[in-house]
Amino acid sequence: MAAATEVLCFYPPAKSQGDIAQLIKQGEVPVEASASFKAAAGNYMSYIMAIQCAASFGVELVVFNMAASYFHDDFGANVVEAGKIAMLCGVRKGVKRCVGSD
């Protein structure tokens, strides 16, 4: 998956086309939301990114589920405390994802 991402990063349509203000003036970038959505829906890289995001989120869920066992076994936390700590890791990641981080 990482190799596919590297290849796509160097594929010409993925590169920046220049100054966004200049491109809007030239009419090359849609300004309306519906036009922008249509442009994104027509781009195959949007679907690849969505698949990568879904796959990585599934892995994160498994890691966070195992984290509770790790905190319980290695640090001696009781089951409730270990679950709370693992839940906080998941909540933190969910908030970061919502604000645009990975």
matplotlib code that plots the C-alpha trace (Angstrom):
import matplotlib.pyplot as plt

x = [0.0, 2.8, 4.6, 1.4, 1.1, 4.7, 4.0, 0.8, 2.6, 4.9, 2.2, 1.6, -2.1, -1.2, 1.2, 0.2, -0.9, 0.2, -1.2, -4.9, -6.0, -4.5, -6.2, -9.6, -9.2, -8.3, -11.4, -9.4, -10.5, -14.3, -15.4, -18.9, -19.2, -21.1, -18.5, -15.7, -17.5, -17.9, -14.2, -13.2, -15.7, -14.2, -10.7, -9.5, -7.0, -9.9, -11.1, -7.6, -7.3, -10.6, -9.6, -6.3, -8.1, -10.6, -7.8, -5.7, -8.6, -9.3, -5.7, -6.0, -9.1, -7.2, -4.2, -6.4, -8.2, -4.9, -3.7, -6.1, -4.6, -1.1, -1.8, -3.4, -0.7, 2.4, 1.6, -0.8, -3.7, -7.1, -9.4, -11.4, -8.4, -6.7, -9.9, -10.1, -6.5, -7.0, -10.2, -8.5, -5.9, -8.8, -10.6, -7.5, -6.9, -10.5, -10.3, -7.0, -8.6, -11.6, -9.4, -7.3, -4.4, -3.6]
y = [0.0, 2.4, 1.6, 2.4, 5.7, 6.6, 5.8, 8.0, 10.9, 11.2, 10.7, 14.0, 14.6, 14.4, 17.3, 20.8, 22.8, 26.2, 29.1, 28.5, 32.1, 32.3, 29.0, 30.2, 33.4, 31.2, 29.1, 25.9, 25.2, 25.0, 27.5, 26.0, 23.1, 20.9, 21.4, 20.7, 17.5, 16.3, 17.0, 15.0, 12.1, 11.8, 11.5, 8.0, 9.1, 10.1, 6.5, 5.2, 7.6, 6.5, 2.8, 3.6, 5.5, 2.7, 0.1, 2.0, 2.7, -1.0, -1.7, 1.1, -0.5, -3.8, -2.0, -0.1, -3.3, -5.0, -1.9, -2.7, -6.2, -4.7, -2.2, -4.8, -7.5, -5.3, -2.4, -4.1, -1.8, -3.4, -4.1, -1.0, 1.3, -0.4, -0.1, 3.6, 4.2, 2.4, 4.2, 7.6, 6.5, 5.8, 9.0, 11.0, 9.4, 10.0, 13.7, 14.0, 12.4, 14.8, 17.9, 16.7, 14.9, 11.2]
z = [0.0, 0.8, -2.5, -4.4, -2.5, -3.5, -7.1, -7.1, -5.5, -8.4, -11.0, -12.8, -11.9, -8.2, -8.4, -7.6, -10.6, -9.2, -7.3, -6.5, -6.8, -10.3, -11.3, -10.1, -12.2, -15.2, -14.6, -14.2, -10.6, -9.8, -7.2, -6.4, -3.9, -6.3, -9.1, -6.6, -5.4, -9.0, -9.7, -6.6, -7.4, -10.9, -9.6, -9.0, -6.4, -4.1, -4.1, -3.4, -0.5, 0.9, 0.8, 2.5, 5.2, 5.8, 5.9, 8.3, 10.6, 10.9, 11.9, 14.5, 16.0, 16.5, 18.0, 20.5, 21.4, 22.1, 24.1, 26.9, 27.3, 27.2, 29.9, 32.0, 31.6, 31.6, 33.9, 36.3, 35.7, 36.4, 33.5, 33.9, 34.0, 31.1, 29.1, 29.9, 28.9, 25.6, 25.0, 25.4, 22.7, 20.4, 21.1, 20.6, 17.2, 16.2, 17.1, 15.3, 12.2, 12.3, 12.4, 9.4, 10.9, 10.3]

ax = plt.figure().add_subplot(projection="3d")
ax.plot(x, y, z, "-o")
ax.set_aspect("equal")
plt.show()
